[in-house]
């Protein structure tokens, strides 16, 4: 008769890192594009190289904004000094309010950058949300978070002016 022995094997699993809710787009490492690469009209629109170019550009922009925000936060925390003169205090408060307003605009910009990164992943980046036509490469290079083509943007701005003037 053969005796069976059971051995307990200890399996350990590493806890999975929690995903931040602030990061909606999948982070990727920078691509291996040539240093001087610029998208051109002669290549197919939104091919892999162009997608990598705009992904890198958007991620670099986001990192720059986040770095700037950290510096601003540190400065705001350090500037909690008391002012003897009421005019100095008013100036300091006005500067602080301006910084906070700028940070809020940057927060909204980061949301638009994240949205653009998601559109790159799902294949809709670079196409006008109203017409479905390609947004020009020059426009995307100047404004990588653009969601409308030039004509659709102009039409949108005209409608805004009409409603604002009423």
Order of alpha helices (4+ residues) and beta strands (2+ residues): alpha-alpha-alpha-alpha
